[in-house]
Amino acid sequence: MHFRPLHDHVVVRRIEAEEKTSGGIIIPDTAKEKPQEGEVVAVGSGARADDGTVTPLDVQAGDRILFGKWSGTEVKIDGEELLIMKESDILGVVEAAEALKKAA
């Protein structure tokens, strides 16, 4: 990808939801909601304060995140649909189950 977000902006690729429910019912495309989980593709340099100092972002490329339903701006870069949003629109980082077990 040849795109670098500026300041506190983040580029996110949506992670598609499951096609079937746990009971085996197939969900048609028209009934699906857009997923609110994604993978960070690229991050900006950080938020710039009034005095010029730059605060680095808490997320980095490769993180799985949760974001609000109406967060971000949808764009198409290199034929791929992505979201560009501010770091403040991110609700949290999803930790892998293996990492949580090691921490406990």
Phi, psi and omega in degrees: 000139181247055181220131178236116179290153180263153174051240185259030178266152184227139175259129186233139173256123179297143173260120185294143179284165179296146178280335183237152173280172179295337177275357177096004180281129180277130181266123179289156181303325183290337182265353182280145171264156177293138181294148178253021178237144181204176178244132179288126180263318181207152179230154176281182184286336179136170181282136180259125179279172180298329181275002176096354179286147182252126176261118181295157181282155179277341180258159177220166181303135181100344179291141171268129186231163170247140180220165181294156183301321184254020183282147170081174178240127180281130178225161176243116181237126182053036178080004181248135178279123182229169175243140171245124182218164174281155179299330181292343177281347181279128182276328180177169178257132179272120180274144176291147182301323181295320180293323179292322179294321180294324182288334183281000000 
